[in-house]
Amino acid sequence: MLEYTKNCIIFNGFSKLYAMTGWRLGYMIAPKSLIRPIQKLHQNFFISANSVSQWAGVAALTDLEVENEVLRMVELYDERRRLLIEGLKRIGFGVAVEPTGAFYVLANAREFTDNSYSFAFEILEKAFVGVTPGIDFGDNAEGYVRFSYANSLENIEEGLKRLKAFLGTSMAGRTIRSHPRL
């Protein structure tokens, strides 16, 4: 954006590119005239990222080996992504849009349920697999569930195996019961 205008603000973080999920480290690029007003806002809303995250961010930006590690992680996540998508499709989930920038798959579960919230709880309770109900992302995502592939290939395979067994034994011609919201 800076190549088009000097009047933009860029927010970015380290979570996905450098596999620092949960470390809550990000950065902002802003016009010099906005720095002081932004600092005033920042000091009232945030304290700071912890020092471990900050040093990891410095290493991510300065260590010459990091680029090779990032490329290796991209390949690994792509392998996990392909495994999960193929497995979900084989089980009967719809995956209309394959992810290209995150490590989640939003899968159509309407073949199995019309209540993603209850469905997610039943999967957790009976298959011991954690998924996120689509309804958490708005009404248009009801009937979908979100799967993460930020795990090992072995764990993804195990999760798919459990999910397949759950759907084969628990879903025979029925709709998931309503589960009260917590």
C-alpha positions as CSV (number, residue, x, y, z in Angstrom):
1,M,0.0,0.0,0.0
2,L,2.8,2.4,0.7
3,E,3.8,2.4,-2.9
4,Y,0.4,4.0,-3.7
5,T,0.0,6.5,-0.9
6,K,1.8,7.7,2.2
7,N,-1.5,8.0,4.0
8,C,-2.2,4.4,4.9
9,I,-1.7,2.3,8.0
10,I,-0.5,-1.3,7.8
11,F,-1.1,-3.9,10.5
12,N,0.6,-7.3,10.4
13,G,1.8,-9.9,12.8
14,F,4.2,-12.9,13.2
15,S,1.6,-15.6,14.0
16,K,1.2,-17.3,10.7
17,L,4.3,-16.5,8.7
18,Y,6.7,-17.4,11.5
19,A,4.5,-20.1,13.2
20,M,4.3,-17.9,16.4
21,T,0.6,-18.6,17.0
22,G,-0.7,-17.4,20.3
23,W,2.4,-15.2,20.9
24,R,0.4,-12.1,20.1
25,L,3.2,-10.1,18.5
26,G,2.4,-7.7,15.7
27,Y,3.5,-4.5,14.2
28,M,2.2,-1.4,12.5
29,I,3.6,0.9,9.8
30,A,2.0,4.4,9.9
31,P,2.7,7.9,8.6
32,K,5.0,9.8,10.9
33,S,2.3,12.4,11.6
34,L,0.2,9.6,13.3
35,I,2.8,8.0,15.5
36,R,2.3,10.2,18.5
37,P,-1.5,9.9,18.5
38,I,-1.3,6.2,18.0
39,Q,1.2,6.0,20.9
40,K,-1.3,7.8,23.2
41,L,-4.0,5.3,22.3
42,H,-1.7,2.3,22.6
43,Q,-0.5,3.2,26.1
44,N,-4.1,3.2,27.3
45,F,-5.1,0.0,25.7
46,F,-2.1,-2.3,25.9
47,I,0.9,-2.9,28.0
48,S,3.2,-4.7,25.7
49,A,4.0,-8.0,24.2
50,N,6.2,-10.2,26.5
51,S,9.9,-10.2,26.1
52,V,10.1,-13.7,24.8
53,S,7.7,-12.8,21.9
54,Q,9.7,-9.7,21.2
55,W,13.0,-11.5,21.0
56,A,11.4,-14.2,18.8
57,G,10.2,-11.4,16.5
58,V,13.7,-10.0,16.3
59,A,15.1,-13.4,15.4
60,A,12.4,-13.9,12.8
61,L,13.4,-10.7,11.1
62,T,17.2,-11.0,11.4
63,D,18.2,-14.7,11.4
64,L,19.3,-15.7,7.9
65,E,18.1,-19.3,8.5
66,V,14.5,-18.2,9.2
67,E,13.6,-17.9,5.6
68,N,14.5,-21.6,5.0
69,E,12.5,-22.6,8.1
70,V,9.5,-20.6,6.8
71,L,9.7,-22.3,3.4
72,R,9.9,-25.7,5.2
73,M,6.8,-24.8,7.4
74,V,4.8,-23.7,4.3
75,E,5.5,-27.1,2.7
76,L,4.6,-28.9,5.9
77,Y,1.3,-26.9,6.4
78,D,0.4,-27.6,2.7
79,E,0.9,-31.3,3.3
80,R,-1.3,-31.1,6.4
81,R,-3.9,-29.0,4.5
82,R,-4.1,-31.5,1.6
83,L,-4.4,-34.5,4.0
84,L,-7.2,-32.8,6.0
85,I,-9.2,-31.6,2.9
86,E,-9.0,-35.0,1.2
87,G,-10.0,-36.8,4.4
88,L,-12.9,-34.5,5.1
89,K,-14.2,-35.0,1.5
90,R,-13.9,-38.8,1.8
91,I,-15.9,-38.7,5.0
92,G,-18.7,-36.6,3.4
93,F,-17.9,-33.0,4.3
94,G,-18.1,-30.4,1.6
95,V,-15.1,-28.2,1.0
96,A,-16.0,-25.6,-1.6
97,V,-13.2,-23.2,-1.0
98,E,-9.8,-24.7,-0.2
99,P,-7.8,-22.4,2.2
100,T,-4.6,-20.8,0.9
101,G,-3.5,-18.5,3.6
102,A,-4.4,-19.9,7.0
103,F,-4.4,-23.2,8.7
104,Y,-8.2,-23.8,9.0
105,V,-10.7,-25.5,6.7
106,L,-14.4,-24.4,6.9
107,A,-16.3,-27.5,5.9
108,N,-19.9,-27.9,5.0
109,A,-21.5,-30.2,7.5
110,R,-25.1,-29.8,6.4
111,E,-25.1,-33.4,5.3
112,F,-24.9,-34.3,9.0
113,T,-26.6,-31.5,10.8
114,D,-28.4,-28.1,10.7
115,N,-27.0,-27.1,14.1
116,S,-23.2,-26.6,14.0
117,Y,-23.0,-25.7,17.6
118,S,-24.6,-28.9,18.8
119,F,-22.7,-30.9,16.2
120,A,-19.3,-29.5,17.4
121,F,-20.1,-30.5,21.0
122,E,-21.2,-34.0,20.0
123,I,-18.0,-34.5,18.0
124,L,-16.0,-33.4,21.0
125,E,-17.9,-35.6,23.5
126,K,-18.1,-38.7,21.3
127,A,-15.1,-38.6,19.0
128,F,-12.8,-36.5,21.2
129,V,-12.0,-34.2,18.2
130,G,-12.3,-30.5,18.7
131,V,-13.9,-28.4,15.9
132,T,-15.3,-24.9,15.9
133,P,-19.0,-24.5,15.0
134,G,-19.7,-22.4,12.0
135,I,-22.3,-20.3,13.8
136,D,-19.5,-18.7,15.7
137,F,-18.5,-16.9,12.5
138,G,-22.0,-15.6,11.8
139,D,-25.4,-16.8,10.5
140,N,-24.1,-17.5,7.0
141,A,-21.6,-20.1,8.4
142,E,-24.3,-22.1,10.2
143,G,-24.2,-25.7,9.0
144,Y,-20.4,-25.5,8.7
145,V,-17.6,-26.5,11.1
146,R,-14.0,-25.3,11.1
147,F,-11.1,-27.7,11.4
148,S,-7.5,-26.7,12.1
149,Y,-4.5,-28.4,10.5
150,A,-2.0,-26.8,12.9
151,N,-1.1,-30.2,14.2
152,S,1.0,-33.2,13.2
153,L,0.1,-35.4,10.3
154,E,-0.3,-38.3,12.7
155,N,-2.8,-36.3,14.8
156,I,-4.8,-35.2,11.8
157,E,-5.0,-38.8,10.5
158,E,-6.2,-39.9,14.0
159,G,-8.7,-37.1,14.1
160,L,-10.1,-38.1,10.7
161,K,-10.3,-41.7,11.8
162,R,-12.2,-40.8,14.9
163,L,-14.5,-38.5,13.0
164,K,-15.2,-41.2,10.4
165,A,-16.0,-43.7,13.1
166,F,-18.3,-41.2,14.9
167,L,-20.2,-40.4,11.8
168,G,-20.6,-44.0,10.8
169,T,-22.0,-45.1,14.2
170,S,-23.7,-42.1,15.6
171,M,-25.2,-40.4,12.6
172,A,-27.3,-43.0,10.9
173,G,-30.3,-41.0,9.6
174,R,-30.6,-38.5,12.4
175,T,-30.1,-34.9,13.1
176,I,-27.9,-33.7,16.0
177,R,-29.9,-32.7,19.1
178,S,-29.9,-29.1,20.2
179,H,-27.3,-28.3,22.8
180,P,-27.9,-25.3,25.0
181,R,-25.5,-22.4,24.5
182,L,-23.2,-22.0,27.5
